[in-house]
Amino acid sequence: MFDVLFIGSGQGAWNGAIPMSQMGLKVAVVESGQFGGVCTNRGCNAKITLDQPVELVQTIRQLQGRGFDTVPTINWPDLMAHKQEVIGKLAESNKQKLIDAGVTVIIGHATLVDPTTVRVNNQDYQAQKIVLALGQRPHELTIPGAELTHDSTDFLAIPEMPQRLTIIGAGYVGMEFASIANAAGASVNVVVAGHRPLRGFYQPYVDRLVNSLRQRGVRFFFDQELTEVISSTNGLTLKGPHQFELTSDYILNASGRVPNLENTGLEQLHIATNEHGIIVNDHLQTNIDTIYATGDVVAKPQPKITPTAIFESQYLAQLFTGQTKAAIHYPSIATTVFSSPRISQVGISPDVAAKSPDQYTIETFDYADDWFKQVQNEVDASLTLVFDQAHLLVGAVEYSHEAVDSINGLLDVIEMRLTHEQVQRFIYTFPSIQHSYFRKI
């Protein structure tokens, strides 16, 4: 009998399992694959390792004739080996962290038997509380020839960069991988079902990103319905209505992600779900009071990203150890597309604020005239801020290579509701990106 049993070992699990165990609860984590989940092994960590040279190359490209004569090329096999060097040991490290913290590790596929029983490898385990940290997986195409395509997991381990790459989808994965592949020398096509890439991001900056990628050779095909993929001696051809055909060497399906709801016993226990995942209340509790859910498998309006899963898991640790009885209260959550350049945002979007001009003021700053940006000749960059009627900062979005650092700093101001006078108390290092953008608040 365990106090808490997690199904899944991703960020929505081990960030709560460890403090629960350290506070005296008897905790177990069941995992059928790599410990640490998608982000650690097949997502964020691998992606950002592959992306780092892309940012360096882009900076050097901007400084041609300003200190550099040539732009280096990315050695993909070397970079892939470095990626494996960085993340190859993380799964075992995450597993060992659980063990060192006193958490019982169970290897195998878990199935819910009843509200307090989980079956793994034909053995039943009992728990007073069960937490479903099931995560998501890539959406599968249903067109003929779909088996010829690859998903994000495949791409993050591809040994050689193909000469011709077609990406289906223009969300986080599609736009980030388009930036990486383009910088690595591939001829990149992006095929989009609709006409708005990165729908959750500030569209004027998304348009600038698309234009930037186009200038670097990426081709975009919008409003395309796909009917089949066929293989020939010339490569893989993606087909659609009105004689649409696009031939490449490698097709990446980045058409979205879906929650892992199947083969876990959810239906047998009648746990409430919808197309977005498991339905929970304001304590992350399902319609069965002994079963909870965290992370990307939860149906929620908050961004399905690693920091959100961490926050939820840590909340459950406080809830289950009696440190709180309150409902979960999400803070401001920053989101970023790690494209080149980045788009990062937090709080109320300028798109939303523009619909209520009597409540919000929007101010945009073009970094082309900022001397600190001119140091690395980054002329295609902007920051947009949203203020409420009291002139408190309530939203921010930036399009630049340093957007992550900018928005992380501005998040503090938004979450703590700092006034202009309070912000003036911050004396940052000069020169720095913080010193540059804080003068605009």
Secondary structure, DSSP 8 states (H G I E B T S, - for coil): -EEEEEE--SHHHHHHHHHHHHTT--EEEEESS-TTHHHHHHSHHHHHHHHHHHHHHHHHHHTBTTTBS------HHHHHHHHHHHHTTHHHHHHHHHHHTT-EEEES-EEEEETTEEEETTEEEEEEEEEE---EEE----STTGGG-B-HHHHTT-SS--SEEEEE--SHHHHHHHHHHHHTT-EEEEE-SSS-SSTTS-HHHHHHHHHHHHHTT-EEE-S----EEEEETTEEEEEETTTEEEEESEEEE-S-EEE--TTSSTTTTT--EETTEE---TTSB-SSTTEEE-GGGB--SS--SHHHHHHHHHHHHHHHTTS--S--------EEE-SSSEEEEEES-HHHHTT-TTT-EEEEEEGGG-HHHHTTT--S-EEEEEE-TT--EEEEEEEETTHHHHHHHHHHHHHHT--HHHHTT----SSSHHHHHHTT-
